[in-house]
Amino acid sequence: MRMLVDEIISSIEIIQDPYLKAATYAKIGERLVAMKDEHFKLAFTRALENANSIEDPPTMFKALLAVGYSLKKVGIKSANRIFQQVLEGSRLLGQGDRDLLMHTAAKYMVAAGDIGGAIIFAMEIQNLQLKDITLLEIIKRNTSLLERDQIKIAYRLRKSRLALDNITLEPYRSKAYLELIKIHLHLGSYEKAITMIEEIERKPWAKLAFKEVVFHLKDRDALSQYIPVLEQAAHRLSKKFGEDFLVEMGRAFALSGATEPAVNLIRKFGGGMESLSEIALTLIEKNPRALPGFIDALSSEEMEVIGKDIMNHLLEHPERGNPEIIGAIERKSPGEEVLVKIVRYRILKGDIDGARRTAAEIKDRKLRSIALTDVANYLLKENSLSEAIDAALEVKDPRFSSILISEILLRALDNEITERKVRE
C-alpha cells in the first residue's frame, strides 16, 4: 500500500495544468488524512508549493483557495492562514478578478461550514449584485444546515441576520428574508416570523413566506392560535401589494385546511364573491378534501353564486367531484339553479336515483321541468322508456310535461325504427 501511495503522489507531477496539479495534491491529501496515512503532510506541502509557484496571480490565489479548502475540510488549522493570505494578497488584483476570487472563497467557506468566514469574504466583493448573490447563497446554506445542527440555531440566525443586513438589492433581500423566516420557524419564534413577512418588498416572496408560515404552523398543530395575527398581517400586506394578495393569503389558509379563517379573511377585508370562487376552484384541483369545509363556512347567499362556479367546473371535469363535495353544496341550500346543475352532474356520474332525488327538491316549476327533462332524456338513452315517462309525469307544468312525453314517445319510436333497419 505504501508503494502505491508513493507512486500516486509522484505521478501527480505529470499533470501540466498548474492549478489542477495543486488542487489534485490537496485532494490526495484529504484522502490520506482519512486513511490516517502520514503521507498527507507531503501531499499538502507539495500542493502549497505548486500553488505558490503559479505566476498568474488570479490563478495562484484560486489554487491557494482550493488547497485551503481541502485543509479546512480535514480540520488542519493552517487552512485559515491560507485564506487570510488570499484575502490580503488579492487586494492588488483588479476589481473584477478580486470579486470573483472573493466569491469563490466565500463558496469554499460555506461548503466547509464556516458561515462567519464566508460572510467576511462576501463583504469584500465590490460588485453589488455579485455581493448580494453571494450573501444570499450563504444564508440559504446556513438555513439548510439547521436540520443537522439544532444546537446552533441562534448562532445561525445571527449570522444570517448579519448577511441580510448587508444585502441591498432586490429580489435578493426579499429572498433572504424568506430564509430568515424559516430559521425563526425552527426556533419556534412564530410571531417574529409572521412580523418579518411584512419586511419583504417583493410580492412573490412575500406570498411564499406567508405560505411557508401557514403550512409550518399547520404541521405543528399551532395554526388556529395564530389566525388573528396572520389575518392582520394579511390585511396590511394586501394594502402593500394589492387586493389580489389577500386572495393568495385566503388560498393559503384554505389549502392548509383552515377554511373558516379563509372565508372570514375575504369577508373582513373586502375580497368579494369572485375571490371566494377563485379559492373554491383552487381547492377542487389541489385539496378537494378541504372543499366541503370551505363550503360549510359560506352563507347560503354566497353559495348561490359560488355554487354555480363550482358546479360549472365539475360539469366540465366530473372526475374531480365526489359525493362529499356535492353533499356539502346541497346542504347549503345553494339556490335552485345550482340544484339543476347538481342533477346534471349526478346524471354524468350515472347516479340517476340521486339525480331524481335532487330534482324532486326543486320548487320552481320551470327549473324542475328542466331538471326532470335531463333525467328523462338520460333514461330514454338507456332504453328505460317507462321510467322516462314516469320522470316526465313528475313535471308540474302540464304544457312542459306534455311536450316532454311527446318527445319521449317520438324518440322511442325513432329508436325502434332504427333498430329494425339494422336487424333487416
C-alpha positions in Angstrom: 0.0 0.0 0.0 2.9 2.4 0.9 4.4 1.9 -2.6 1.0 2.6 -4.2 0.7 5.9 -2.3 4.3 6.9 -3.2 3.6 6.2 -6.8 0.3 8.2 -6.8 2.0 11.2 -5.2 4.9 11.1 -7.6 2.6 10.6 -10.6 0.8 13.9 -9.9 3.9 15.7 -11.4 2.8 14.6 -14.9 -0.2 17.0 -14.6 0.7 20.0 -16.7 -2.0 22.4 -15.6 -0.5 24.2 -12.6 -3.9 24.9 -10.9 -5.1 21.3 -11.3 -1.7 20.0 -10.1 -2.0 21.9 -6.8 -5.7 21.0 -6.4 -5.0 17.3 -7.0 -2.2 17.2 -4.4 -4.7 18.8 -2.0 -7.5 16.3 -2.7 -5.0 13.4 -2.4 -4.0 14.9 1.0 -7.6 14.9 2.1 -8.0 11.2 1.3 -4.7 10.3 3.0 -5.9 12.1 6.2 -9.0 9.9 6.1 -6.7 6.8 5.7 -4.5 8.1 8.6 -1.5 7.9 6.3 1.3 10.2 7.2 2.0 10.9 3.5 -0.8 13.6 3.8 1.8 16.0 5.0 3.9 15.6 1.9 0.8 15.9 -0.3 -0.3 19.2 1.3 3.3 20.5 1.3 3.5 19.9 -2.5 0.1 21.4 -3.0 1.1 24.6 -1.4 4.5 24.7 -3.2 2.7 24.3 -6.6 0.1 26.9 -5.8 2.6 29.5 -4.7 4.7 28.8 -7.8 2.0 29.8 -10.2 3.0 33.0 -12.0 -0.5 34.3 -12.9 -1.8 36.0 -9.6 -5.6 35.3 -10.0 -4.8 31.6 -10.8 -2.3 31.4 -7.9 -4.9 32.7 -5.4 -7.6 30.4 -6.8 -5.2 27.4 -6.3 -4.4 28.5 -2.8 -8.1 28.6 -2.0 -8.5 25.1 -3.3 -5.7 23.9 -1.1 -7.0 25.9 1.9 -10.5 24.3 1.4 -9.0 20.8 1.4 -7.1 21.6 4.6 -10.2 23.1 6.2 -12.2 20.0 5.4 -9.8 17.8 7.3 -9.5 20.2 10.2 -6.0 21.4 9.7 -5.7 24.9 11.3 -3.2 26.3 8.8 -6.2 26.5 6.4 -7.3 29.8 8.0 -3.8 31.3 7.4 -4.1 30.4 3.7 -7.5 32.1 3.4 -6.1 35.1 5.2 -3.2 35.2 2.8 -5.6 35.2 -0.2 -7.7 37.9 1.5 -4.8 40.3 2.0 -2.7 39.4 -1.1 -5.6 39.7 -3.6 -6.0 43.4 -2.8 -3.5 44.1 -5.6 -5.8 42.5 -8.2 -8.2 44.3 -10.4 -11.8 44.7 -9.0 -13.4 42.1 -11.4 -10.8 39.4 -10.7 -10.8 40.0 -7.0 -14.6 40.0 -6.8 -14.7 36.5 -8.5 -12.0 35.3 -6.2 -13.8 36.5 -3.1 -17.0 34.8 -4.4 -15.0 31.6 -4.8 -13.5 31.9 -1.3 -17.0 32.5 0.2 -18.3 29.4 -1.5 -15.4 27.3 -0.1 -16.0 28.7 3.4 -19.8 27.9 3.2 -19.0 24.4 1.9 -16.7 23.9 4.8 -19.4 25.1 7.2 -17.7 28.3 8.2 -20.5 30.8 7.8 -18.8 33.6 9.6 -15.7 33.3 7.3 -17.9 33.2 4.2 -19.6 36.5 5.2 -16.2 38.1 5.6 -15.2 37.2 2.1 -18.6 38.2 0.6 -18.3 41.6 2.2 -15.1 42.2 0.2 -17.0 42.0 -3.1 -17.4 45.4 -4.7 -19.9 44.4 -7.4 -23.3 44.9 -5.5 -25.2 42.2 -7.4 -22.4 39.6 -7.0 -22.1 40.5 -3.4 -25.8 40.1 -2.8 -26.0 36.9 -4.7 -23.1 35.5 -2.6 -24.6 36.6 0.7 -27.9 35.0 -0.3 -26.1 31.8 -1.1 -24.5 31.9 2.3 -27.9 32.4 4.0 -29.5 29.6 2.1 -26.7 27.2 3.0 -27.0 28.4 6.6 -30.7 27.6 6.6 -30.0 24.1 5.1 -27.6 23.3 8.0 -30.4 23.7 10.6 -31.5 20.1 10.3 -28.0 18.8 11.0 -27.2 21.2 13.8 -30.2 22.1 16.0 -27.9 23.4 18.9 -26.5 26.3 16.9 -29.8 27.7 15.6 -29.5 31.0 17.5 -25.9 31.4 16.2 -27.0 30.7 12.7 -29.8 33.2 13.0 -27.3 35.9 14.0 -25.1 35.1 11.0 -28.0 35.1 8.6 -29.2 38.4 10.0 -25.7 39.9 9.6 -25.7 38.7 5.9 -29.2 40.1 5.3 -28.3 43.5 6.7 -25.6 43.8 4.1 -27.8 42.8 1.1 -29.1 46.0 -0.7 -30.6 44.9 -4.0 -33.9 43.2 -4.8 -35.0 40.4 -5.2 -32.0 39.1 -3.1 -33.1 41.0 0.0 -36.6 39.6 -0.2 -35.3 36.1 -0.8 -33.0 36.5 2.2 -36.0 37.5 4.5 -37.7 34.2 3.5 -34.7 32.3 4.7 -34.6 34.1 8.0 -38.3 33.4 8.4 -37.5 29.7 8.1 -34.9 29.9 10.9 -37.4 31.7 13.2 -39.9 29.0 12.5 -37.3 26.4 13.5 -36.7 28.4 16.7 -40.5 28.5 17.4 -40.5 32.3 17.2 -43.8 32.2 15.2 -44.9 35.8 15.8 -41.5 37.1 14.8 -41.7 35.0 11.6 -45.1 36.5 10.8 -43.9 40.0 11.5 -40.9 39.6 9.2 -43.2 38.8 6.3 -44.1 42.5 6.2 -40.4 43.4 5.8 -40.4 41.7 2.4 -40.6 44.2 -0.6 -41.3 41.8 -3.4 -44.8 40.3 -3.8 -43.8 36.7 -4.9 -41.5 36.3 -2.0 -44.0 37.7 0.5 -46.5 35.2 -0.8 -44.1 32.3 -0.4 -43.2 33.5 3.1 -46.8 33.6 4.1 -47.5 30.1 2.8 -44.3 28.9 4.5 -45.5 30.2 7.9 -49.1 28.9 7.4 -48.1 25.4 6.4 -45.4 25.2 9.1 -47.9 26.2 11.8 -50.4 23.6 10.4 -47.8 20.9 10.6 -47.1 21.9 14.2 -50.9 22.0 15.1 -50.4 25.6 16.0 -52.2 27.4 13.2 -55.5 28.1 15.0 -53.9 30.2 17.8 -52.1 32.4 15.3 -55.0 33.0 12.9 -55.7 36.5 14.3 -52.1 37.6 13.9 -51.9 36.1 10.4 -55.2 37.9 9.4 -53.9 41.3 10.5 -50.6 40.6 8.6 -52.6 39.6 5.5 -54.6 42.8 5.7 -51.6 45.0 5.9 -49.8 43.1 3.2 -52.9 43.5 0.9 -52.6 47.3 1.3 -48.9 47.0 0.3 -49.3 44.6 -2.6 -52.9 44.9 -3.7 -56.2 43.2 -3.0 -55.3 40.1 -5.1 -52.7 39.4 -2.4 -55.5 38.9 0.0 -56.8 36.1 -2.2 -53.4 34.4 -2.1 -53.5 34.5 1.7 -57.0 33.2 1.9 -55.9 30.4 -0.5 -53.0 29.6 1.8 -55.4 29.3 4.7 -57.9 27.1 2.8 -55.2 24.8 1.3 -53.9 24.2 4.9 -57.4 23.2 6.0 -58.2 26.5 7.8 -61.3 27.0 5.6 -63.3 29.1 8.0 -60.5 31.6 8.6 -60.0 31.7 4.8 -63.6 32.8 4.3 -63.6 35.2 7.2 -60.4 36.8 5.8 -62.0 37.6 2.5 -65.2 38.8 4.1 -63.4 41.1 6.6 -61.2 42.8 4.1 -63.5 43.0 1.1 -62.2 40.3 -1.2 -65.7 39.6 -2.6 -67.5 36.7 -4.2 -65.0 36.4 -7.0 -62.2 35.8 -4.6 -64.2 33.1 -2.7 -64.9 31.4 -6.0 -61.3 31.5 -7.0 -60.3 29.8 -3.8 -63.0 27.2 -4.1 -61.8 26.3 -7.6 -58.2 26.0 -6.3 -59.3 23.6 -3.6 -61.0 21.4 -6.3 -57.7 21.0 -8.0 -55.2 21.0 -5.1 -57.0 19.9 -1.9 -60.6 18.6 -2.7 -60.9 17.2 0.9 -60.8 20.7 2.2 -63.6 22.0 -0.1 -66.6 20.6 1.9 -65.3 22.6 5.0 -64.9 25.7 2.9 -68.5 25.3 1.6 -69.8 24.9 5.1 -68.2 28.2 6.1 -70.1 30.1 3.3 -73.5 31.6 3.7 -76.5 30.4 1.6 -76.3 33.7 -0.3 -72.6 33.2 -1.1 -73.3 29.6 -2.2 -75.9 30.8 -4.7 -73.0 32.5 -6.6 -70.1 30.3 -5.7 -72.1 27.0 -6.0 -72.7 27.8 -9.7 -69.0 28.3 -10.3 -68.1 25.1 -8.5 -70.8 23.1 -10.4 -69.8 24.6 -13.8 -66.3 23.4 -13.2 -67.4 20.0 -12.1 -69.7 19.6 -15.1 -66.6 20.2 -17.3 -64.4 18.0 -15.1 -66.8 15.5 -13.4 -63.9 13.3 -12.4 -62.8 16.0 -9.9 -66.1 15.8 -7.9 -67.0 13.4 -5.1 -70.1 12.8 -3.0 -68.7 14.8 -0.1 -68.4 18.0 -2.2 -71.9 17.6 -3.8 -73.4 16.8 -0.4 -71.9 19.9 1.1 -73.3 22.1 -1.7 -76.8 20.6 -1.3 -76.7 21.1 2.5 -76.1 24.8 2.0 -79.4 25.3 0.1 -77.5 26.9 -2.7 -80.4 28.0 -4.9 -82.4 26.0 -7.4 -80.3 26.9 -10.4 -77.4 25.2 -8.6 -79.6 22.2 -7.9 -80.3 21.8 -11.6 -76.6 21.7 -12.2 -76.3 19.0 -9.5 -78.9 17.0 -11.3 -76.8 17.2 -14.5 -73.7 16.3 -12.6 -75.3 13.2 -11.0 -76.5 12.1 -14.4 -73.0 12.4 -15.8 -71.8 10.2 -12.9 -74.6 7.7 -13.6 -76.3 8.3 -10.3 -79.9 8.5 -11.7 -81.6 7.9 -8.4 -79.6 10.8 -6.8 -80.5 13.0 -9.8 -84.2 12.3 -9.3 -84.0 13.0 -5.6 -82.3 16.3 -6.2 -84.8 17.2 -9.0 -87.6 16.5 -6.5 -86.2 19.2 -4.2 -86.7 21.9 -6.9 -89.8 24.0 -6.3 -89.6 26.4 -9.3 -91.8 24.8 -12.0 -89.6 25.8 -14.9 -86.3 24.7 -13.3 -87.8 21.5 -12.0 -89.0 20.8 -15.6 -85.5 21.4 -17.0 -84.0 19.0 -14.4 -86.6 16.3 -15.0 -86.2 16.7 -18.7 -82.5 15.9 -18.3 -83.4 12.8 -16.2 -86.0 11.6 -18.7 -83.6 12.1 -21.6 -80.9 10.0 -19.8 -83.4 7.2 -19.1 -84.6 7.2 -22.7 -80.9 6.8 -23.9 -80.7 3.9 -21.5 -83.9 2.4 -23.2 -85.8 2.8 -19.9 -89.0 4.1 -21.6 -91.4 3.6 -18.8 -89.1 5.3 -16.3 -88.5 8.2 -18.7 -92.3 8.7 -18.9 -92.6 8.5 -15.1 -90.0 11.2 -14.8 -91.8 13.3 -17.4 -95.1 12.9 -15.5 -93.4 14.4 -12.4 -93.1 17.7 -14.3 -95.7 20.0 -12.7 -96.3 22.3 -15.7 -98.8 20.5 -17.9 -97.5 22.0 -21.1 -93.9 21.1 -20.3 -95.0 17.6 -19.3 -97.0 17.1 -22.5 -94.2 18.3 -24.7 -91.7 16.1 -22.9 -93.9 13.0 -23.1 -94.5 13.7 -26.8 -90.7 13.9 -27.4 -90.1 10.7 -25.5 -92.6 8.7 -27.4 -91.5 10.0 -30.7 -87.8 9.4 -29.9 -88.7 5.9 -28.7 -90.4 5.2 -32.0 -87.5 6.6 -33.9 -85.1 4.3 -32.0 -87.3 1.3 -32.7 -87.4 2.1 -36.5 -83.6 2.5 -36.5 -83.1 -0.9 -34.7 -85.5 -2.6 -37.1 -83.5 -1.3 -40.1 -80.3 -2.6 -38.5 -81.8 -6.1 -38.0 -83.1 -6.2 -41.5 
